[in-house]
Amino acid sequence: MKKFELLLPISFFIFIFGMLIVHVWMPDRAVSQMENRNLTVLNKRPGLEQIFSGEYSKHLEDYFTDQFPKRDGWIREYVLLQRHMGKLYLNDKYYLAGDGWIAVSPVVEVEEEAVEKFVDELSGLSHDLAQAGIPFTYYSFPAKATYILKAPEFMPKDVGQEQNRKVHELLKERNVDEVRLMDYMDPSIPVEEMFYKTDHHWTMRGAYAAYEALIGTLSERMDESLSPIPYDERNTVCLKNEFLGSWNKILAMTVENDDHVCYNEPIDFSEILTIYERTATREYQADVDKLYGIAKTYEESRPVEYSEGYSRDLIELNIYNQKPQVDKHLVVIKDSYFNPIQLLVASHFRRLTIIDLRYFDKPLIDYLKEIHPDYVLLAYNDRNLNVYLKNE
């Protein structure tokens, strides 16, 4: 009888000891592709202050959690368990809307404080540029979370569109030029065709419609004869690779779907565009095909993320056009929604400068005064209420 009583604790210690051996034997991972975040890597030389303050204990806790053996497999099993138990919000945020669609829990109240701060920052940016004689417009791009709701009737109503309208109303009151791009996009395109089922970004079809609306509204604002390259479905080419949707990765790739990365390139951009990427240490000429659509070079068996399908988020790009439609320099301050259309937009201007303020390492206003473009626009998806003016 005593042997059986000892069996459980002995088995437990054998399991713990075995997991410890596996943990030590396996190399640390710096990044979780599935969770789309950095993982805690062991600090092997903590300082005395870290040890006595308790900071190192927290570090070890995070380390063992992040580097637990077969972590991705455990996460996958946990997600499947939630689905089996009928949980509405997987990982407390995402729900399955059928036919491969993943949606997020609704925002039930307008984020008044975030809206006010966002409007204040945009107003300040617009004012500073106006003093320098540089025109500015804020563009809100329609976000998937705002337009793909697919919520059951018993779920609370999402206020994303209401919040977006409020941002534009407040900016208008402060005389900041603004464009709610959804109001200018082709209404005949079903909203379901505009966004990925398993990712928070839009598809090439949605992005192309945004490009057409963007150029159309810019033509009026810049007083130039700008006309977008018309969309032609015959130019669409899709990869066969499995698509690693951002929300599906959070759900451990447990949602079957028919998402694929697609392209619609009406011209050969490499023939007219020259691109320079600026990193934290240098600026160099980049290969168009390596900067945009690197996934085209992948084997079909290799899964593809949105950033590989289109473009990574970079500090700064300067794209020069040998055959511009107008002799103007446009600056776009953007988030990742702009990435699929950056070459399409660049095809119209002598120079397109693209800035991502999440990584930008210079005082923005001083830099814009230095290069003095003909026009500046800030183009963010409408769920993004952070200007990221950290260097001002």
Buried (B, 14 or more C-beta within 10 A) or exposed (E): EEEEEEEEEEEEEEEEEEBEEEBEEEEEBEEBEBBBEEBBBEEEEBEEEBEEEEBBEEBBEEBBEBBBBEBBEEBBEEBBEBEEEEEEEBBEEBBBBEEBBBBBBBBEEBBEEEBBBBBEBBBBBBEBBBEEEBBBBBBBBBBBBBBBBBBEEEBEEBBBBEBBBBBBEBBEEBEBBBBBBBEBBEEEBEBBEBBBBBBBBBBBBBBBBBBBBBBBBBBEBBEBEBEBBEBEEEEBEBBEBBBBBBBBBBBBBBBEBEBBBBBBBBBEBEEBBBBBBBEEEEEEEBEBEEBBBBBBEBEEEEBBBBBBBBBBBBBBBBBBBEEBBBEBBBBBBBBBBBBBBBBBBBBBBBBBBBBBBEEBEBBBBEBBBEEEBBBBBBBBBBBBBBBBBEEB
